[in-house]
Amino acid sequence: MTTAWGAPVLARFPEDPRDRLRAWDASDEYLLRHLDDRQVPLSGTVVVVGDRWGALVTALAAHRPTQITDSWLGQEATRANLARNGVEPGTVRLLTTQDTPPDRVDVLLVRVPKSLALLEDQLLRLAPAVHEGTVVVGTGMVKEIHTSTLDLFERILGPTRTSLAERKARLIHCSPDPARERPANPWPYRYALPDGIGPVSGRTVVNHAGVFCADRLDIGTRFFLRHLPAGPDGGRVVDLGCGNGVVGTAMALADPRAEVLFVDESFQAVASAQATYRENNVPGHAEFRVGDGLAGIPAGSVDLVLNNPPFHSHQATTDATARRMFGDARRTLREGGELWVIGNRHLGYHVTLRRLFGNSELVASDPKFVVLKAVKR
């Protein structure tokens, strides 16, 4: 990526030579070009929110920025990209969306996230640190920036306008108004689950901002909850890509002897799963882990994996994440262990499961979803 601060070499994480997606896009380049063209002073505390693979903080490393991200994979990509480009450890401060943000922010750069709720939460958390002289610039592709996006900046920080589009990217310029009365932060959000979905019927879900279907139970998870397995009678269960943890919590309620591991690459998701589990006083043992799928879990140590894999990586549609999750599940399952998957019919997961496991059984289906089971033999 060519910038005024050099040409850093960047990659996504984990690196895959078959992956043709870059670790930056036109919106990252537009923002960096703007900072150089307008000679924006990058002194003081520079905070970069939502930097997807570390492109922005790697380019601006000389200014010792702070990165705030919800993605474990994005944070690991940042570490790898900084090292790849010879940046000394500690030059860039790496925070998660669950960490306390800096007390003062002099330059705030925001890569607009897909989730409007996550943007709202992060702006509200950062607003007390923003002052009248803070430079605030957002960036994103045109299809990612809507009137509601601009309204959030305006309502929380101050007067906001947008730039002309360049290469399908756009900038957001906001002039902070410290005297502006800000709304209370509504996150995390709690709601009661409906009846008719097994052990979690009527239970409370806790959702931090940015977690999928934060204010209601999505129809796919609802269908999955109606067709969950009986459980491995006290064995080890993994809620892989746990989101708010409702699936793993249902299994723990059904079998208090089970050891349930909740895993997600989103810091917000794992915080939600942990809060949901505790909110419902679930008996038994549970572990909560932010990371890259089942990396680090010993082979043959798991009895049951439950998975609702994502099929988007930001704006790109891809089955790469699902394939990696299925491969992880096969490695960590014991002989006779089972992977249960829910997905949209059109995704054809049964083909991938047959290739990896040698089998795939249809457990349940409706016009939109299928629940599939694969057994490690």
C-alpha positions in Angstrom: 0.0 0.0 0.0 1.6 3.3 -1.1 1.3 6.2 1.4 3.0 9.4 2.2 4.6 7.5 5.2 6.1 4.8 3.0 4.8 1.6 1.3 4.0 -0.9 4.0 3.6 -4.6 3.0 0.3 -5.9 4.5 -1.5 -9.2 4.8 -4.7 -10.4 6.4 -4.6 -12.9 9.2 -4.3 -15.9 9.1 -2.3 -15.6 6.0 -3.6 -17.8 3.1 -1.8 -17.8 -0.3 -5.2 -18.6 -1.9 -6.8 -15.5 -0.4 -7.0 -12.8 -3.1 -8.5 -10.2 -0.7 -6.2 -7.3 0.3 -5.5 -6.1 3.8 -6.7 -2.6 2.8 -9.1 -0.9 0.5 -9.7 2.5 -1.2 -11.2 4.0 2.0 -8.0 3.4 3.9 -6.0 5.0 1.1 -8.5 7.9 0.9 -8.1 8.6 4.6 -4.3 8.5 4.6 -4.2 10.7 1.5 -6.5 13.2 3.2 -4.3 13.4 6.3 -1.3 14.1 4.1 -2.9 16.5 1.7 -4.5 18.6 4.5 -1.4 18.3 6.6 -3.5 17.2 9.5 -1.4 17.5 12.7 -0.9 14.0 14.1 0.6 15.1 17.4 -1.0 14.2 20.7 -3.1 11.1 21.1 -4.1 9.5 17.8 -6.8 6.9 18.1 -7.8 4.6 15.2 -11.1 2.8 15.6 -12.1 -0.3 13.5 -8.8 -0.6 11.6 -9.7 -3.9 10.0 -6.2 -5.5 9.3 -3.9 -2.8 10.8 -3.3 -0.9 7.6 -4.0 2.5 9.1 -1.9 2.1 12.3 0.9 0.5 10.4 1.1 3.4 8.0 0.9 5.9 10.9 3.1 4.0 13.3 5.6 6.9 13.6 2.9 8.8 15.4 2.4 6.1 18.0 -1.3 5.6 17.5 -3.8 3.6 19.6 -5.9 1.0 17.8 -9.3 0.0 19.1 -10.8 -3.1 17.5 -13.5 -5.7 18.1 -11.7 -8.4 16.0 -9.1 -10.7 17.5 -8.1 -11.6 13.9 -7.7 -8.0 13.1 -5.6 -7.4 16.2 -3.3 -10.3 15.3 -3.1 -9.1 11.7 -2.0 -5.7 13.1 0.7 -7.3 15.2 2.0 -9.3 12.2 1.9 -6.3 9.9 3.7 -4.1 12.4 6.4 -6.7 12.8 6.6 -7.3 9.0 7.3 -3.6 8.5 9.9 -3.3 11.3 7.8 -1.4 13.8 9.1 -1.9 17.3 6.7 -3.6 19.8 4.8 -1.1 21.9 5.0 1.6 19.3 1.3 1.1 18.6 -1.1 0.6 21.5 -3.5 -2.2 20.9 -6.9 -2.0 22.7 -10.1 -4.0 22.3 -13.7 -2.6 22.2 -14.0 -3.9 25.8 -11.0 -2.0 27.1 -11.2 1.5 28.6 -10.4 4.0 25.9 -7.8 6.8 26.3 -8.7 9.8 28.6 -7.9 12.3 25.9 -8.1 12.0 22.1 -6.6 14.6 19.8 -7.1 12.8 16.5 -9.9 10.3 16.0 -9.9 8.2 12.9 -12.9 5.9 12.4 -13.1 3.1 9.9 -16.9 2.8 9.8 -18.0 -0.7 10.9 -20.7 -2.8 9.3 -22.7 -2.6 12.6 -24.3 0.8 13.3 -24.8 -0.3 16.9 -21.0 -0.9 17.3 -20.3 2.5 15.9 -22.8 4.1 18.3 -21.3 2.3 21.3 -17.7 3.3 20.4 -18.5 6.9 19.7 -20.4 7.2 23.0 -17.4 5.6 24.9 -14.9 7.9 23.2 -17.0 11.1 23.4 -15.8 12.2 26.9 -12.2 12.1 25.6 -12.9 14.3 22.5 -12.4 18.0 22.9 -13.1 21.1 20.7 -9.8 20.8 18.9 -10.0 17.1 18.2 -9.7 16.2 14.5 -12.4 13.6 13.7 -12.4 11.8 10.3 -14.3 8.7 9.4 -13.8 6.6 6.3 -15.6 3.8 4.5 -16.8 2.6 1.1 -19.9 4.5 -0.2 -22.1 1.4 0.4 -21.0 1.4 4.1 -21.9 5.1 4.8 -25.6 6.0 5.1 -27.6 8.9 6.5 -27.9 7.0 9.7 -24.1 6.8 9.9 -23.8 10.6 9.6 -26.6 11.1 12.1 -24.7 9.1 14.7 -21.6 11.3 14.4 -23.8 14.4 14.5 -25.9 13.3 17.5 -23.0 12.1 19.6 -20.0 14.3 18.7 -21.0 17.4 16.7 -21.7 18.9 13.2 -20.9 16.4 10.5 -20.5 16.4 6.7 -19.4 14.0 4.1 -16.9 14.3 1.3 -17.2 13.6 -2.4 -16.6 10.0 -3.3 -13.3 8.8 -4.7 -12.9 5.3 -6.0 -16.2 4.4 -4.3 -14.9 5.6 -0.9 -16.0 8.5 1.1 -14.8 10.5 4.2 -16.8 11.8 7.1 -15.7 15.1 8.7 -17.0 15.9 12.2 -16.4 19.0 14.2 -16.7 18.1 17.9 -19.0 20.1 20.2 -18.0 19.2 23.8 -21.1 21.1 25.0 -23.4 18.8 23.1 -25.7 16.8 25.3 -25.1 13.1 24.5 -27.6 10.3 24.8 -27.0 7.5 27.4 -25.2 4.4 26.1 -27.9 1.8 25.6 -25.4 -1.1 25.3 -25.3 -3.8 26.5 -28.9 -4.6 25.6 -31.0 -7.2 27.4 -34.1 -9.0 26.1 -36.2 -12.1 27.0 -36.2 -15.0 24.6 -39.5 -16.4 23.2 -41.1 -19.6 24.3 -40.9 -22.9 22.3 -37.1 -23.0 21.9 -36.0 -25.5 24.4 -34.1 -24.9 27.7 -33.5 -21.2 27.0 -37.2 -20.4 26.5 -38.0 -17.2 28.4 -34.4 -16.7 29.5 -32.5 -13.4 29.3 -30.0 -12.6 26.6 -27.3 -10.0 27.0 -25.9 -8.4 23.8 -23.0 -6.0 23.6 -23.1 -3.7 20.6 -22.1 -5.2 17.2 -23.1 -8.8 18.0 -25.4 -10.3 15.4 -29.1 -9.6 15.9 -28.5 -7.6 19.1 -32.1 -6.8 19.8 -33.9 -10.0 18.9 -33.4 -13.7 18.3 -32.6 -14.3 14.7 -34.7 -16.9 12.8 -31.7 -19.1 12.1 -30.7 -19.4 15.7 -34.3 -19.9 16.7 -34.5 -22.9 14.2 -31.2 -24.3 15.5 -32.4 -24.1 19.2 -35.4 -26.2 18.3 -33.2 -29.0 16.9 -30.2 -29.2 19.2 -28.8 -32.6 20.0 -29.4 -34.2 23.4 -25.8 -33.6 24.3 -22.8 -35.9 25.1 -23.8 -36.7 28.8 -21.3 -34.6 30.6 -18.8 -34.3 27.8 -17.1 -31.3 26.3 -19.2 -29.0 24.1 -18.0 -26.1 22.0 -20.2 -23.2 20.9 -18.0 -22.2 17.9 -18.6 -18.7 16.8 -20.7 -18.2 19.9 -22.1 -14.8 19.3 -24.2 -13.9 22.4 -23.8 -17.5 23.7 -27.5 -18.5 23.6 -26.7 -21.9 21.9 -24.0 -22.9 24.3 -26.2 -21.7 27.2 -29.0 -23.9 26.0 -26.7 -26.9 26.0 -25.4 -26.1 29.5 -29.0 -25.8 30.8 -29.9 -29.1 29.2 -26.9 -30.9 30.7 -25.4 -29.3 33.8 -22.6 -31.9 33.7 -21.4 -30.7 30.3 -18.2 -28.5 30.0 -19.1 -25.8 27.5 -16.5 -23.8 25.7 -17.7 -20.5 24.1 -15.4 -19.3 21.3 -15.5 -16.3 19.0 -13.1 -13.9 17.3 -15.2 -10.9 18.4 -14.4 -9.4 21.8 -17.9 -8.1 22.0 -19.4 -11.5 21.3 -17.4 -13.3 24.0 -18.3 -10.6 26.5 -22.0 -11.1 25.5 -21.8 -14.9 25.9 -20.2 -14.6 29.3 -22.9 -12.1 30.4 -25.7 -14.2 29.1 -24.4 -17.3 30.9 -24.0 -15.5 34.2 -27.3 -13.7 33.8 -29.1 -17.0 33.8 -27.2 -18.6 36.7 -26.4 -21.6 34.6 -25.0 -24.6 36.6 -21.9 -26.4 35.6 -18.6 -25.4 34.1 -18.0 -23.0 31.2 -14.9 -21.4 29.5 -14.9 -18.3 27.4 -12.2 -17.7 24.8 -11.5 -15.0 22.2 -9.4 -16.4 19.4 -9.1 -17.9 16.0 -11.7 -20.7 16.1 -10.4 -23.8 17.8 -6.7 -23.0 17.4 -4.8 -24.2 20.5 -7.5 -26.7 21.5 -6.0 -30.2 21.7 -6.9 -32.7 19.0 -9.5 -35.3 20.0 -10.5 -33.4 23.1 -14.1 -32.4 22.2 -17.3 -34.4 22.1 -19.7 -32.0 20.3 -19.2 -28.8 18.3 -22.2 -26.5 17.5 -21.6 -24.0 14.7 -23.5 -21.2 12.8 -20.7 -20.0 10.6 -20.6 -16.5 9.1 -20.5 -16.3 5.3 -19.3 -12.7 5.1 -15.9 -11.2 5.8 -16.8 -7.5 6.2 -18.4 -6.8 2.8 -17.0 -9.8 1.0 -19.0 -13.0 0.6 -16.9 -16.1 1.3 -17.0 -19.6 2.7 -13.4 -19.5 3.8 -14.3 -19.0 7.5 -16.8 -21.9 7.4 -14.3 -24.2 5.8 -11.7 -23.3 8.5 -14.3 -23.8 11.3 -15.3 -27.2 9.9 -11.6 -28.2 9.6 -10.9 -27.1 13.2 -13.9 -29.1 14.4 -12.8 -32.3 12.7 -9.3 -32.0 14.2 -10.5 -31.3 17.8 -13.4 -33.9 17.9 -12.8 -37.3 19.3 -13.7 -40.4 17.3 -17.5 -40.5 17.2 -17.7 -36.8 18.1 -20.2 -34.7 16.2 -20.3 -31.4 14.4 -23.8 -29.8 14.2 -24.1 -26.9 11.7 -26.9 -24.6 10.8 -26.8 -22.6 7.5 -28.8 -21.2 4.7 -29.8 -23.9 2.2 -28.1 -22.2 -0.7 -24.6 -22.4 1.0 -24.2 -26.1 0.3 -22.4 -26.9 3.5 -23.3 -30.6 3.1 -20.7 -30.8 0.2 -17.9 -29.4 2.4 -18.8 -31.6 5.3 -18.8 -34.8 3.2 -15.4 -33.8 1.8 -13.9 -33.3 5.3 -15.8 -35.9 7.3 -16.8 -38.4 4.7 -20.5 -38.0 5.8 -23.2 -35.4 6.3 -26.7 -36.1 7.7 -29.7 -33.7 7.3 -31.2 -33.3 10.8 -33.9 -30.8 10.1 -34.8 -28.3 7.4 -37.3 -25.6 6.5 -37.6 -23.5 3.3 -34.6 -21.3 4.3 -32.3 -23.3 6.7 -30.8 -26.7 7.2 -29.3 -28.3 10.3 -26.6 -30.8 9.4 -24.6 -33.3 11.4 -21.2 -34.8 10.6 -19.5 -37.5 12.6 -15.8 -38.0 13.0 -15.0 -41.6 12.2 
